[in-house]
Amino acid sequence: MDSQPQNDSNAALRRSIYGILICIGLGAMIGRILAVDSVDYRRLADTKFKKELDDKRTELQHQGLTGLEIDYALRREETELAVRNGLWRPFLSANDRSRWATIRALVEDDHPVQLYDQGHLVQTTVGQVAQKALAALA
């Protein structure tokens, strides 16, 4: 057999198709990464609540509040509106919330946990579990 690659008349076309498929795959991958949270919730909240916040500002001005007091009250109102309408959320998904809850349980000493000890469900804290584990190692 000849160890030299055979001259294929379709090699250039095949390589072009491979390049196109690679570009499509990379584009899809990058698009999914960038679309994790594609909705700008802050801008949506600003436009959605503008009228309500303007009405609230007018009401607070008629009550005789100062500029700083009005700003604090409007921030509170904006947060309440966003939470009520489900626009602001601290994490992206339930999976993220679960992950952060696990991390919190691992780092906070006074975080309550439930565990099975010798077949019985026990309410305790992470700090107490860590103390027992360290005592068992000593």
C-alpha positions as CSV (number, residue, x, y, z in Angstrom):
1,M,0.0,0.0,0.0
2,D,1.1,3.5,-0.7
3,S,1.6,5.6,2.5
4,Q,1.1,8.9,0.6
5,P,-2.4,10.4,1.0
6,Q,-4.4,10.1,-2.2
7,N,-5.2,13.2,-4.0
8,D,-8.9,13.6,-3.4
9,S,-10.7,16.0,-5.8
10,N,-13.3,16.7,-3.1
11,A,-10.8,17.4,-0.3
12,A,-11.2,21.2,-0.5
13,L,-14.9,20.9,-0.4
14,R,-14.8,18.5,2.5
15,R,-12.5,20.8,4.5
16,S,-14.8,23.8,3.8
17,I,-17.8,21.8,5.1
18,Y,-15.8,20.8,8.2
19,G,-14.9,24.4,8.8
20,I,-18.5,25.5,8.5
21,L,-19.7,22.8,10.9
22,I,-17.1,23.8,13.4
23,C,-18.1,27.5,13.2
24,I,-21.8,26.5,13.6
25,G,-20.9,24.4,16.7
26,L,-18.8,27.1,18.2
27,G,-21.4,29.8,17.5
28,A,-24.1,27.6,19.2
29,M,-21.9,27.0,22.2
30,I,-21.0,30.6,22.6
31,G,-24.6,31.7,22.1
32,R,-25.8,29.4,24.9
33,I,-23.1,30.7,27.2
34,L,-24.0,34.3,26.5
35,A,-27.8,33.7,26.8
36,V,-27.7,32.5,30.4
37,D,-29.7,35.6,31.4
38,S,-30.4,37.5,28.2
39,V,-33.3,39.6,29.6
40,D,-32.1,42.8,31.1
41,Y,-34.4,42.7,34.2
42,R,-33.1,46.0,35.5
43,R,-34.0,47.9,32.3
44,L,-37.4,46.1,32.1
45,A,-38.1,47.1,35.7
46,D,-37.1,50.7,35.1
47,T,-39.5,51.0,32.1
48,K,-42.3,49.0,33.7
49,F,-42.4,50.8,37.0
50,K,-41.6,54.4,35.8
51,K,-45.1,55.6,36.0
52,E,-45.8,54.0,39.4
53,L,-42.5,55.4,40.8
54,D,-43.2,58.9,39.4
55,D,-46.7,58.8,41.0
56,K,-45.0,57.7,44.3
57,R,-42.4,60.5,44.0
58,T,-45.2,63.1,43.6
59,E,-47.1,61.7,46.6
60,L,-43.9,61.8,48.7
61,Q,-43.2,65.4,47.7
62,H,-46.7,66.4,48.7
63,Q,-46.1,64.8,52.1
64,G,-43.1,67.2,52.5
65,L,-40.3,64.7,52.5
66,T,-36.7,65.8,51.6
67,G,-34.7,64.5,48.7
68,L,-32.8,61.8,50.5
69,E,-36.0,60.5,52.2
70,I,-37.7,60.4,48.9
71,D,-34.8,58.5,47.3
72,Y,-34.9,55.9,50.1
73,A,-38.7,55.5,49.9
74,L,-38.5,55.2,46.1
75,R,-35.8,52.5,46.4
76,R,-37.9,50.6,48.8
77,E,-41.0,50.9,46.6
78,E,-39.0,49.8,43.5
79,T,-37.7,46.8,45.3
80,E,-41.2,45.8,46.5
81,L,-42.6,46.2,43.0
82,A,-39.8,44.1,41.5
83,V,-40.2,41.4,44.1
84,R,-44.0,41.4,43.7
85,N,-43.7,41.0,40.0
86,G,-40.9,38.4,40.1
87,L,-38.4,40.5,38.1
88,W,-35.5,40.4,40.5
89,R,-34.0,37.2,41.6
90,P,-30.7,36.6,43.4
91,F,-29.6,33.6,41.3
92,L,-30.3,32.2,37.9
93,S,-32.1,29.0,38.6
94,A,-33.2,26.5,41.3
95,N,-30.0,24.6,40.7
96,D,-28.0,27.7,41.6
97,R,-30.0,28.4,44.7
98,S,-29.5,24.8,45.8
99,R,-25.8,25.1,45.2
100,W,-25.5,28.3,47.3
101,A,-27.6,26.7,50.1
102,T,-25.2,23.8,50.2
103,I,-22.2,26.2,50.4
104,R,-24.0,28.2,53.1
105,A,-24.6,25.0,55.1
106,L,-21.0,24.1,54.8
107,V,-19.6,27.4,56.0
108,E,-22.0,28.8,58.6
109,D,-21.5,27.2,62.0
110,D,-24.9,28.0,63.3
111,H,-26.8,26.9,60.2
112,P,-29.4,24.2,61.1
113,V,-29.1,20.9,59.5
114,Q,-31.0,17.5,59.7
115,L,-29.0,14.3,59.6
116,Y,-29.5,10.7,60.5
117,D,-27.5,9.4,63.4
118,Q,-27.8,5.7,64.1
119,G,-31.1,5.6,62.2
120,H,-32.7,8.6,63.9
121,L,-33.3,12.0,62.4
122,V,-31.4,14.6,64.5
123,Q,-31.7,18.4,64.4
124,T,-28.3,20.0,64.9
125,T,-26.0,22.7,63.5
126,V,-23.0,22.5,61.2
127,G,-20.8,23.7,64.0
128,Q,-21.9,20.9,66.3
129,V,-21.3,18.3,63.6
130,A,-17.8,19.7,62.9
131,Q,-17.0,19.6,66.6
132,K,-18.0,15.9,66.8
133,A,-16.0,15.1,63.7
134,L,-12.9,16.8,65.1
135,A,-13.4,15.1,68.5
136,A,-13.6,11.7,66.7
137,L,-10.3,12.4,64.9
138,A,-8.4,13.4,68.0
